[in-house]
């Protein structure tokens, strides 16, 4: 816990006052910049597109629906979500 606090102080990743901003946002020149996040490779994007086409998980027109919602019989059904719990 203490190491996390030290790291937050060094990076300026600490909320400051009532501004709703962190120190590194208020004074960006005083703190190191965060490394840019690594994007997806071209092959990963292509694989996701192929999967979306096969599952019908692509928006269609101005309906606000996906192809698998407009034509459910043409696409495999999605398994029930596992992250919801009964309470």
C-alpha positions in Angstrom: 0.0 0.0 0.0 2.8 2.4 0.9 4.6 1.6 -2.4 1.4 2.5 -4.3 1.2 5.8 -2.5 4.9 6.6 -3.3 4.3 5.7 -7.0 1.1 7.9 -7.1 3.0 10.8 -5.7 5.9 10.4 -8.1 3.5 10.2 -11.1 1.1 12.9 -9.9 -1.7 10.5 -10.0 -3.4 11.9 -6.9 -6.6 14.0 -6.8 -6.1 17.6 -5.9 -8.6 19.8 -4.1 -12.1 20.3 -5.5 -11.0 20.6 -9.1 -11.8 17.0 -10.0 -8.3 16.8 -11.6 -5.2 15.0 -10.6 -1.9 16.7 -10.0 -0.5 15.4 -13.3 -3.5 16.9 -15.1 -3.1 20.3 -13.5 0.7 20.4 -14.0 1.6 18.0 -16.8 5.1 19.4 -17.2 6.1 18.4 -13.7 5.3 14.7 -14.1 6.4 12.0 -16.6 3.9 11.2 -19.3 2.1 7.9 -19.2 3.1 5.4 -21.9 0.6 5.1 -24.8 -1.5 2.0 -24.7 -0.7 -0.7 -27.2 -3.3 -1.0 -29.9 -4.5 -4.1 -31.6 -2.7 -5.6 -34.5 -4.2 -5.7 -38.0 -4.6 -9.4 -37.7 -6.5 -9.1 -34.4 -8.9 -6.5 -35.9 -9.4 -8.7 -39.0 -10.1 -11.8 -36.8 -12.7 -9.7 -34.7 -14.4 -8.6 -37.9 -14.7 -12.2 -39.2 -16.1 -13.3 -35.9 -18.6 -10.4 -35.9 -19.7 -11.2 -39.4 -20.2 -14.9 -38.5 -22.2 -14.1 -35.4 -24.2 -11.2 -36.9 -22.8 -8.9 -34.2 -22.7 -5.9 -36.5 -24.9 -2.8 -36.4 -27.3 -2.5 -39.3 -28.6 0.8 -40.7 -30.4 3.3 -38.5 -32.4 0.7 -36.5 -30.0 0.7 -33.6 -30.1 -3.1 -33.8 -27.5 -5.7 -34.9 -28.0 -8.2 -37.6 -28.4 -11.0 -35.2 -31.2 -9.1 -33.5 -33.0 -8.3 -36.7 -32.6 -11.9 -38.1 -32.0 -14.2 -35.1 -32.6 -17.3 -37.1 -29.7 -16.7 -39.4 -27.1 -16.5 -36.6 -26.1 -18.8 -33.7 -27.5 -17.7 -30.3 -25.2 -16.2 -27.8 -24.6 -18.1 -24.6 -26.1 -16.6 -21.5 -23.8 -14.1 -19.7 -21.8 -15.7 -16.9 -21.0 -12.4 -15.0 -24.5 -11.9 -13.6 -25.3 -13.5 -10.3 -28.5 -14.2 -8.6 -29.1 -12.4 -5.4 
